[in-house]
């Protein structure tokens, strides 16, 4: 798909990215403010664990159907509707807290509502990008989107700190409501073509579509192993990254500027990584090798967080981890967008969302309570070592190496490659091992 096949794509992509920038900004301001509010008020790893569970686990359940909806309905309207409901939920939380209701369970409930509609929105966003972007520009646009998300991770903590320190958590919620509505307005101006499915006109149930998505992923070995890599990184890096504010508070002090600096370094790394991917990403041909190398480096760096005793060294390692995460996320997203048929992308990204949102709460369920029993430093070292070890175990499977290597070797956009890789993998791996995958 070339520039000619996607008319006015620069205008539409520009409006889409602008709207997402505004919406993401408000959401991230809320995320950081809530995390700091709970950290400072409770200093409890279990409370942080519950906030992650309520903030992400509902998204995992809803993503089961969110991907199906993204393939059945207009993706733009799904995104706009989800953003609107999230804004209303945040407004409701703000009004409750203004009236004096400040129970932790009120915050948990609002996080859960936001998570439910994020499960509808997220697959639609990822699947809509290829509809408005030429194929040869996907890596660049994904890199730009990663840069925007990371830029918000730099700007949002600073503004969240100013608002939270100068006013209160309720003011942060009102900011999110305004930015969400502005984002919806800008997205309304984006022209998105209607998705035409090969089974258009046939009566297919939601569960039938869901089953088709499961079968597709099972038969597409490269996509399946990419999702496995996502799950590995999210489980062993996700929770430790959320525990870094706890380590900063316990080890270096609970001043808001230190918590802000921690987030700025992580966000700065992902911003730098996104810029690099947008600039040189389209010229990278061995994308899977880049991803595997990034995961390996991340494992070593996470362990390095645990042994660092200097605050600025700690922050710098977080910055480099951010670069590595962008080097993993951007090519993986692009590979899926290039290799998966448009009519299946919603369901595939729905399952990616399930993996990412389940892995994070599950990781916090394990690491959160442990942070109340052991030092965060020890948990970071353990997570880093496990990440390297499990990556090595995955690559020890001949089928995994073959499938991931085939993504690098074969031209993008050849769906039949997945079937070939699957047949080779099944014949090369013992049946009990194949069943585990």
N, C-alpha and C positions, 0 to 999 in steps of 0.2 A: 504494500500500500504506500503510494507516494504522495507528495504534496498535492498533486492534481486530484487524487482520489479523496482528499479531505479538504474541501474548500474552506477558506477563512480559518484554517486551523490555528494560526498564530493568535488571532483575536479571541477565539474560543478558549484556547489553552491559557492565554493571559488572564481572561476573566475568571476562569476556573481556579487558577493558582492564586489570584488576588482574593477571591471569595474564601478559599480554603485558608489562606494566610490569616485573614481577619477572624474566621471562626476558630482556627487552631489556637490563635493567640489567647482568646478568652478562655478556651478549655484548659490550656496549659497554666494560665494564671490561677485558675481554680485548683488544678491538680497540685501545684506547688504549695499554694496557700493552705490547702487542707492537710497536706502531708506535714508541713511545718507546724500547723496548729496542733495536730494530734501529737507530733513529736515533742513539742515544747510543753504541752499541757499534761501529757501522760508519761513520756519517756519510756514507753512500753513497746517492745517488739511484738507482743501479741495484739495490741491495738492496731499497729501498722499492718500486721498480717490480716486482721479482719477488714481493714479498709481496702486492702488489695483484693481480698476475696469478694467483698460486696461490689467493688468497683470493676471487677473483670470477669468473675465467674458467670454472671447473667449473660454477658456478651457471648460467652462460649456456647451456652445453650441456644440463644436466639440465632447465632450464626449458622446453626444447623439449617434453619429455614431462611435466614437472611440471604444466603447465597442463591437459594432457589428463587426467592422473590426478585433478586437482581437479574436473573435470567428470564423471568416471566413478565416483569413490569418495567415501566419507564424508570431508568436508574436515576435520572436527575430529580424526579419527583420524590423518589424514595429518600434521597439525600436531603432535599429541602424539608420534607415532612419530619424526618428524624431530628434535624437540627432545631426545628420549631418546638417539638415536644421536649427536647433536652433543655431548651431555653425556659420553657414553662415550668419544668421540674425544678430548675435552679431558682427561678423566681419564687416558687412555692417555698423552697427551703429558706430563702432569704427572709420572706415574710414571716415564717414560723419563728426564726431566730430573733427577728425584730420584736415579736410579741413575747419573747422570753423563753421560748422552748429551745433548749440548747443541749438536749440529750445526745449522746453519741449515736444512738439508734436512729435519730432523725437524719444525721449526716450519712449513716450507712444506707438508709432508705433512699435518699437522694442519689447517692453514688450508684445504687442498684438500678434506679430508673434510667439514669444517664447511660449505664452500661447496656441495658436492654436495647435502647435505640441506637447505640453505637454498633451493636451486632447487626442491625439492619443497614446502617449507613456504610460501614467499612468495606464490605464486599462490593457494594455498588460503586464506591469511589474508585477502588482499584480496577474494577472491570470497565468503568466508564472512560478511563484515560485512553485506552487503545481506540475507542470509538471517535475521539476528537483529535487523535495524534497520528501522524504518519508512522509506519513501522520503523523506518530508518531514523526516526527522531525519539523513539521510546526511551532509550538509555539516557539521552540528554534531558528529556522532560522528567524522567524519574529521578535523575540526579538533582535537577532543579527543585523538585518536590521535596526530596530529602534535605536539600539545603534550606528550604523554607521551614520545614519542620524543625531543623536544628537551629536555624536562626531564631525561631520562636522560643527554643529552649535557652537561648542566650538572653533574649529581651524579656521574656515572660517572668523568669525568676527575679530579675532586677525590679520590674514594675510590681510584681507580687510582693516583694519585700517592702517597697515604698508604701504601697497601699495598706498592707497588713500591719506594718509598724506604725503608720501614721493614723490609720482609721481602725478597721476591724475586718473580720472575715466576711461579714455581711456585705460590705462595700465591694469586696472581690466578686461576690456572687452577682451583684447588679452589673458589674463590668462585663461578665460573661453573657448575661442576657442581651445586652446591647450588641456585642460583637457577633453573637449567633444570628441575630435578626439581620444585621448588615450582611453577613455572609450569605444568608438565604436570598437576600435581594440581589446580590451580584450573580449568584448561580442561576437565578431566574433569567438572566440575559444571555446565558450560554446556549447555543444551538447544538442540540444533541440528536443525531439521527436515530430513528426507530430501529431497534434490533430485530432483524428478520431471522427466525429460527428455521432449521431444516424441517422441523415437525410442526411448523406454523399451521394452525387450522385443526390439528388433531387434539383430542381431549386427553390430556395427560395430567394425572393427579399430582399434588405436591409431593406425596411420598414416592410416586413414580419418578419424578424429576430428581428427588433426593437419592433414590436408589441408582439412577443413571449416573449421578455424580460420583457415588461411591465406586461403581463399576469402572468409571473412567479413570479415577485415581489408581485403583488396583491394577489396571492394565497399562498404566503409564509409569514405568519404573523410574525414569529421571525425575518426574514431578514428585513421586512418592519419596524419593531419597532427599530431594530438596526440602520437602516438608519435615522430614526427619531431622535434617540439620537445623531447621528453625526451632523445632521442639527442644533439641539439645541445648542450643544457645539460650533460649528463653528460660529454660529450667535452671541452668547452672550459672547464668549471668544475670537474669532478671531480678531475682530476689536479692542477691548480693548488692546489685546496684541500688536497690531501694533501701538497703541497710546502711549504705554509706553515710547518709545524714545522721544515723544513730551512732556510727563510729566517730563522726566529726564531733557530735555533741558530747560523747563520753570521753573522747581522747583529747580533742583540741579546744573544746569550749562550745557553749550553746549560743554564742552571739549570732544574730540573724545574718550578718555579713559573711560569716564563715559558711553557713549553710547555703547562702546565695552563691558564694565563690565556688563551692563544690559543684553546684548545678551548672554554673557558667563554664567551667572547664569541660564537663561532660558534653554540654551542648556545643561548645566551641569545637570540640573534636569531631562531632557529627556534622557540624556545619562545614568544617574543612574537608571532611571526607566526602560530603555531598558535592561540594564545589569541584573536587578532584574528579569524581565520577561524571559530573556534567561536562567537564572539560576533556578528559582523556578516555572516559568510559566507552564511547562508541568505537574507539580504536583497539580496545582490549578484546582479543579473540579467545583466550583461555580463561573464561569467566569462572568456571568451577574451581580451577586451581587457585584463583584469587580468593574465592570464598573459603576454601579449605585452609589456605594459608592464614586468612583473617581469623578463622575460628581457633587455629593453633596459637597464633600470637595472642589472642584474647585470653586464652586459658593461662598462659604464662603471665600476662599482665594482671589478671585478676588475683593470682597468687601474690604478685608483687604488691598489690594494694594492702594485702594482709601483713606483709613484713616491713612496710614503709613506716618510719617513725617521724618523718618530717612532713608537716602539713602540706607544704608546697610540692614536695615530691609526690605525695598522695594525690594532689589535684592534677599534676602533670600526667601521671599514669592514667587517671580517668579521662583526660583529653585524648590520649593515644587510643584508649579503648573505644572512644567515640568514633575515631577515624576508622578503626577496624570494623565496627558495627556497620558503618555506611558502606564499606567495601564488601560486606556480606549481603546487606539488605538490597541495595540498588541492583546489582546484577541478578540476584535471585528473582526479584519482582519482574525485571525485564524478560528473563528467560521464560517465566510462566506466561507473561502477556504475549510473547512471540510464538510460543509453541502450543498453547492451548487455544482451541477454536473459540471465537467470540461468544457463541451461544452457551459455552460451558464455563466461561471465566468466572461468572458470579458464584457458581457452586464450588469451583476450585478455590477461589479466594475466600469463600465461606469456610471451607475446611482449613485453610491456612489460618484464618482468624480463630477458629476453634482451637487449633493447636497452640497458637500464641497466647490466647486468653486462658486456656486451661493450664498451660505450663507455668505461667506466672503465679496464679493463686496457689497451685500445688507446690510450687517452689517456696512460696511464703509460708504455707502450712508447715513445711519442713524446717525452713531456716528461721522463720519468725520466732517461734517459741524457743528454738535453740539459742537465739540471740539473748534471751533472758537467762539462760543457763551458762553459756560460754561466751567468750569474747568474740566480737565481730571479726577481729583479725584472724582468729583461728578458722572461722567459717569461710572467710574469703580465700585463705590458702587451700582449704579443703575443696571449695568449689572450683578453683583454678586447676588443681591437680585432677579432679574428676573430669573436667571438661576435656583436658588433653587425653586422658585415659579412654574415655568413651568415644572420642573422635577416632582414636587409633583402633578401637574395637570395631567401629562401623566400617572403616576403610579396610579392615581385615577380611570382610566379606567380598569374595570375588564379584558377586552380582552388583554390590554397591559401587565398586571401583569401575566396573564395566559400564554401568548405567550413567554414572556421573561423568565418566570419561567420554561417553558417547555424546553428551550434550556439548562438550568442547569440540569434538571432532566433526560432528555433523552440522550441516547448515540449519539455521533456525527455520521454524515454520514447516517442518516435515513431520506431520503427525504419525506417519507410519513408522518412524524410527522408534517410537515408544513401544510399538507392538513387537518389533524385532528385538529390542533390548529385553523386553519381558520374556520372550520365548527363550533367549539365550540365558537369561538369569535363572529361569526355572530349571533349565536343563543342567546348569552348572552347579546349583546349590542343592544340598540335601533337602528332602521334602519337609522335615521338621523345622529346619532353619527358615525355609520360605514361608511356612505358616506363621512364624513369629513376626514376619514383616507384613 
